[in-house]
Every structure is written in structure tokens, then in C-alpha cells.
Amino acid sequence: MSNPIKEKVRCLIIGSGPAGYTAAIYATRANLNPLLFEGIQPGGQLTTTTTVENYPGFPDGVEGTELMNKLREQAVNLGADIRPGIATYADLSKRPYRIIIDEETEVETDALIIATGATAKYLGLPDEQKYAGMGVSACATCDGFFYRKKVVVVVGGGDTACEEALYLSELASKVYLIVRKDYLRASKAMQQQVYDKLNIEILFETNAVGLYGDKNVEGVYLVKRQGHPDEEKISLPIDGFFLAIGHQPNSLLYKEWLQTDENGYIITVPGSTLTNLQGVFAAGDVADPRYRQAITAAASGCKAAIDADHYLLSHK
């Protein structure tokens, strides 16, 4: 990169979604004049969902894209500088911190809020994109409500998959847990809870290879003991297909300087958004391996802006 465009700001926010936009709202009201770059998916994961029924303040629910547009509009109306752009390089070795956007714009900042989220892991089936928001989901807590008294599949064999299956078992009439191995990787206690649920059926040594349906998911194609002489192909009618094979936090750009856990989630000081670097804060799913909800992301965006304000006040 030659002769980059250079800017200097007090507060830089990387990433949009509930965490980023809320951080922009609070940072603007604190007169931090924040600059926010929206990243590869403006609005974050909620823009890939349909109706959101568990975000406070919307008694009839709200479309995910509409909710994010409202948050963005609120931030802009207050004076936040929100732009398209993807962070492609970071240098957090010294202050002010340096971020390169789209390999052409260099931004120096006194305070950095990382709100880049986490990406749900998918199997890689074309049908997952085809039916996104039409029966395919990576969040039972978000979308399980729509499958009351219906038949659903959960893919995965770890603690997360078992938790999702148990949650859905309280709503759906039947839950199939699709496990590619011949055992569950979840803790013994979690396994026992799943085994004790009468409406959960575990299909071991089984792979999901496709989905079918007119407009919405109506069934899943399964292969049992794939590649073995006794391989069995199954067409299973279902209403919902839930992925529970993990999330990948979007933290790779910052891992050289920030402490992360074994899965890449940025570690913050308990009860705050502070990282191991002064002036760098992490908000939303990139620092949250547990809840990953829009409301908790928004709350952490608020906290990040307040933490950044306190930091800047003490480092004039």
C-alpha cells in the first residue's frame, strides 16, 4: 500500500450490529466524535434473520434488518460518522493505535472498540444459504419460538448442540440430534439430560447432506454411516434445521496483541469491556462465547463506549 489516506480520531469502532451501533450512539453522546466502519456485513448477523421477537421494546417483533437500520439511523442522527469499510490491518503495538481500512485508509485512534462479532459455523451445504431464515438457523434461543409443536433437527454433538436440543425440546414436538460420530462430545451431565428427554432422538454416525422444500425447509437428506458398505440414505421430514457446531469470533486481526481464549474470543476484564491493552475495548459476540444475543451485544456496546470515555478522560 502506497501513500495511504490518513485520519486521526479519538474513538474508532470496528464492526456494526447491536454492539457497534450502540457503542456509536453512546460515544457520540459523550462527545467522542466516533468513527465507525461497518465491516463485511453491515448490521451484523441479525440482518440474516427474519422476525426478532426477543428484543425489548417491540411487542409484535421486528425484522432483524429493520432493527439494525433503526439503530444505525439513531447513531447517525446523533452525529456518528458511519462508513462502509473493512479493517484489513491492525497495529496495536503502541498508542495511538493504527488500523488500515480496505488497504487504503490509515486511521489512528486514541481509543479502539472492537465489535466485529462472531460467525456461526456451517456445514458448507448450498442449501444452508438457500433456506437461510426460511428454516435454517444457528441460534435456537433466537428462533426456537417459531417451531413450537413442530419437528426440528439440531446438528452437533458437543455441549452447545445438547443445550440447543434441550432448549428446543421445551418448544418443539420432536427434536432430532444429528451426530456424525458414534458418541456425544458433551459433558456427562449434559449427555444424561439429553438421554432423559423423551422427545429428543439422537441419530449417531449420521451426516446431513442436503435440505429440501418449496419455499421453507420441509425436510433433510441424511446419510448414516457414510462411506461404509452398510451406508443408509434417509429423507427425514422436518420444519427447522439448527446448526450447533460452534462459532468463530472475528478476532484474528487483533490476536497478536490481545489475549483470547482457546477459541479466539477476546478476553475482557470481568464486568467490563477492557482488554489487556489500555484503550482497547471489546464488545458483543467477539468477546462473548456464552450468550451471543442482540440485547447482550447492545449492552456491551454501551459499556464499551462508557469505558472508552472514562479512559480518554484520564488520558488527555
N, C-alpha and C positions, 0 to 999 in steps of 0.2 A: 504494500500500500504506500503510495507516494503522496506527499503533501495533503494529509487528511484535514478535513474541516474541523476546527477546534472550537469547543464550547466549554464554559465553566459554569457550574451550577452549585447551589447549596445542597440540594436534595435530589437525588436521581432514583427513580423507581423503575425496576426492570420487571416487566410482566404485568398482565392485566387480570381480568377475573375479579372476583369479590375482594380478594386481598389487595391487589394492586390499585383498583379503583377506589376502594375505601381509604387506603393509605394516601392517595392523591387528594381525596376530599378533606381529610384531617390535616394533611401537611399544608394544603392551600389555606385553610382557615387559620393555621398557625403562622401564616406569612413566610413560609419556607420557599415559596415560588418553585414548587416541584416540577421536574420534567419527567414524564413517564413514556417509556417505549413499550408498545403493546405486545411485541413478541410474535411468534409464529402463528398463534391462534388468538386473535383479539377477542376478548371476552372470556377466554378460558374454556374449560370443559363443559360448563353449563350451556354453551352455545350448541353443543351436540345433543342436548336433551330436548324433550318436548315440555310438558307441563311440570312445573315445580310446585309442589303442594306443601312443602315443609319450611318455606322461607317466611318468617313472620311478617305480618302486615298485608298479606294477600289472601283473604278468606276464601276466594274462589280459585286460588292457584294463579300462577303466572308462567308464561312461556320463558324458558331459560334465556333465549336471545333477547327477549323484551326486558327481562330483569337486568341483564348486563348493559343493555343500551341505556336504561334509566340511570344506572349507577354511573356510567360514563358521562352521560349528559349532565348529571348533577355535579360531577367533578369539573367538567368544562365550564359550566355556568358559574362556578365559584372562582374560576380563573386558572385551573390547572392546565399546563401545557402537555397535551397528549398527542403523541405522534406514532405512526406506524414505524416499525423497525425492529430488527433482531440483534441482540448482543452477540457479537462474533469473537470478541477477545476481551479478556479482563486482566488487569494488572493491579493486584491488591497488595503489592509489596511495600508500598508507602503511601502516605497521605499527601495531597489529595489523591483519591483512588481514580483509576483510569479505565474507562470502558470504551471499546470500539463498537460502533453500531453499523451493521451492514457493510463492514470492511471499509468504510469511507468517512465516518464521522467519529472523531475522538472527543469524548466527554469526560471532563474532570469534575469530581464531586467531593464535597466535604462529608456528606452522609449518603450511604447507599442502602436502599431497601430492595432486597431480592424477593420477588413474589412470582417466581417462574412456574410454580405448580408442580404437579406430578402427572405422568402419563400412564393410564391403565394399560397393562399388558394384554395383548390379544393373541389369539391362536394364529392369525395371519390368513384366515379364510376370507375370500372375496365377499361371501355372504354377510360377514360381520359388518362391513361398511354398507352393504345393500340395505340391511334391515336396522341400521343404527337409529335408535329412537323409535323403532317400529317393532319392538320385541327383543332387541339386543341391548343389554345394559351391563355396566361394570360396577354398579352400585345398588345393592339390594335395599339399603336404607333410603336411597333417593327414590327408587322406582317400584319397590315391592308393593306399595299400596295399590298399584294398578292391577295387581294379579291376585286379588282376593278371590278365593274359591276357584282358582284356576290351576293349571298344571305347568310347572316350570322346571328348568334344568339349571343346575349350578355346576360349572366346570372347575375342578381343582381338588386337591387332596390335603391341603395344609390347614392351619388354624383359621386363616381368613375364609377359605371355602366352607369350612364347617360352621363358622359363625354366620356366614351368609345363608347357608342352608337352614340353620336353626331359626334365624330371623324370619325367613320366608315360610318356614313350616307353620308359623303362627298366623299366616295370611292365606297361603295357597292351600288348595285341597291335596296336592301331591307335589313332592319335590324329589327329583332325581339328581343324585350327586354323581357326576361323571368323573371317574378317576382313572388315569392312564396306567397307573401301576397296580399291583395286586395288594396294596396296603395303603392306609392313610398316613400322612406325614404329621398330622396334627398331634397335639399332646394327648396323653391317655385320657385325661379328664374330658377333653373336648370330644374325643372319639366316642366315649361312652354316652355322652349326651346325644350325639347323632344316632348311635345304635338304639337308644331308648325311644327315639321319636318314631311313632308308628307310621307317619305319613312321609318319612324320608326313606328312599330306597337307593342304596349305593350300587352303582354299576362299575365294578372293578375291571381293569385291563381293557378299558374302553376309550376310544377316541371319537370326538365329534369331527366330522369331515365335511359337513355342509348343512345348510338350512333350506327350508322350502316354505312357500306360502304365496298368496296372491299379493296383497299389499303389506300385510303384517306376517310375522313368523307364525306358522301353523304346525311346524314340525322340524325335527332334526334328524340328519342321517348319521348313524353311528357305526363304527366298526369295532367289534370285540375281538381281542387277541390278533390285532393287525399284523400281518406278515407271517402268521403261523398257519400250518396246514388246516387247522380247525377254525380258521377265521370265519367270523359271522357278521353279516351286514344287517343292520336294523334300521327301520324307519319308525321313529317314535313321535307321535302327535303331541305337541306341547303348545303353550301360549307365550312363554317367555324363556329367554336364553341369557343366563347371567354368567359373566366371566369373573372368576375369583382366583386368578393366578398371579396376582401381585400388581404393584405399581412401580414405576421408575421415576424417582424425583428428578426434576430437571436442574441438577446442581453441578453437572460435570465441569462447566466453565469456571467454577469457583473452588473446586475441590483441592487445588494446590495450596490454597491459603486458609480455607475454612474447615473446621472439624465437622466430620459427618459420621453417621453410624455405618454399620456394615452394609446397609442397603443404599447408602448415598443420601439419606435425609440429613439436612443441615441441623447440627446440634445447637440449641439455644439455651441460654441460662433459664432455668425453670421459673415460670411466672412472667417471662419477658420475651422479647424478640431479639435480645442481644446475642451476638455470636462471639467467637473468640477474638475477633478483631474489633477494636474500638471504632465506632462509626459505621459499622456494617450490621444490618439487621435482616432477619429472615421472617417472612410472613406467609401464611397459607400452607398449601399442601406440600411445598418443598421442604417444610420443616415439621410436617405433621403426619407421621406414619399411622396414627390411630383413628382420628375422627374423619378427616377429609370431607367435611361438609361445607356448603356455601356459607352458612351462618358462622361457623368457627373460623373460616378463612377471612370473612369480613371483619370479625372481631380482632383477629391477629393483625389485620391491616391497620386498624385503628391503633392498636398497641404499638405497632412499628413506627407510625408517624409520631406518636407521643414520645416514644423512646428517642427517635431521631431529633425531635425538638429539644428535649432535655439535653441530649448530647451536644447539639450545636450551641445552646445557651451557655454551656460550661466550657466550650472550646472556641470562644470568639477570638 
